[in-house]
Amino acid sequence: MVTVSNTQVTWLTQDAYDRLKHELDELIQMRPVIAARINDSREEGDLKENGGYHAAREEQGQAESRIRHLQELLRAAKVGEAPANDGLAEPGKILTVRYEGDEQDEEFLLATREEGAEGALDVYSPNSPLGKALLGAKEGDTRSYDLPNGTTQKVTLVKAIPYSG
């Protein structure tokens, strides 16, 4: 049997990788604690009316989901230095853009949510409509993308600089 994974490679700084790895390790260490809570609550009797049991099961489900997400993310992560300061729009860069008809520039990080988790910048995924439109653009390029309301938005890449985390 052959399985094909369509996992995207995620570029992470070493700091972001270490932070996510630490979170994963902590979640794995909490598994026995949550299991013990479930077991203790189960022994209290009728499971249909046992709020502690259901809360502990919910917590376990959320923790296991986050563990799977982090394991997949870290397995496919590319850890390294910030991308080159070459003016190209690519993951790991802070993009300054100007939308058609707008006078002010807007800045955001082109990366995954995890990469920019602690920053003050908005984070747009390279897989978002805006991210896909700008990917590979050079400073000064204007690209178009479709908005949810069916209209098309033009955006110009003003500047692309590496994110330093």
Residue pairs with C-beta under 8 A, 6 or more apart in sequence:
7 72
7 75
7 76
8 76
8 126
8 127
9 76
9 77
9 78
10 73
10 76
10 77
10 78
10 91
10 112
10 114
10 115
11 77
11 78
11 80
11 83
11 91
11 92
11 111
11 115
12 20
12 77
12 78
12 79
12 114
12 115
13 79
13 80
13 81
13 82
13 92
13 115
13 163
13 165
14 79
14 80
15 165
16 114
16 115
16 117
16 165
17 74
17 77
17 79
19 117
19 118
20 70
20 73
20 74
20 114
21 74
23 66
23 70
24 67
24 70
24 71
24 74
27 63
27 66
27 67
27 70
28 67
30 63
31 63
34 56
34 59
34 60
34 63
35 60
37 52
37 56
37 59
38 53
38 56
38 57
38 60
40 52
41 50
41 52
41 53
41 56
42 50
42 53
44 50
44 52
44 53
47 53
47 54
73 112
73 114
82 92
82 93
82 162
82 163
82 164
82 165
83 90
83 91
83 92
83 93
83 162
84 162
85 161
85 162
87 138
87 139
87 159
87 160
88 136
88 137
88 138
88 160
89 95
89 110
89 134
89 135
89 136
89 137
89 138
89 157
89 160
90 110
90 126
90 135
90 136
90 160
91 110
91 111
91 112
91 115
91 126
92 110
92 111
92 115
92 162
92 163
93 109
93 110
93 160
93 161
93 162
93 163
94 107
94 108
94 109
94 110
94 121
94 160
94 161
94 162
94 163
95 107
95 108
95 109
95 110
95 134
95 157
95 159
95 160
96 105
96 106
96 107
96 157
96 158
96 159
96 160
97 105
97 106
97 107
97 108
97 134
97 155
97 156
97 157
97 158
98 104
98 105
98 106
98 155
98 156
98 158
99 106
99 153
99 154
99 155
100 142
100 153
100 154
100 155
100 156
105 158
107 121
107 122
108 121
108 122
108 123
108 124
109 115
109 116
109 119
109 121
109 122
109 123
109 124
109 163
110 123
110 124
110 125
110 126
110 131
110 134
110 135
111 123
111 125
111 126
111 163
112 123
112 125
113 123
113 125
115 123
115 163
116 123
116 163
119 165
124 130
124 131
125 131
126 132
126 135
129 145
129 146
129 147
130 145
130 155
132 145
133 143
133 144
133 145
133 155
134 143
134 155
134 157
137 143
137 157
137 160
138 157
139 157
139 158
139 159
139 160
140 156
140 157
140 158
141 156
141 157
142 154
142 155
142 156
142 157
143 154
143 155
143 156
143 157
144 152
144 153
144 154
144 155
145 152
145 153
145 155
146 152
146 153
147 153
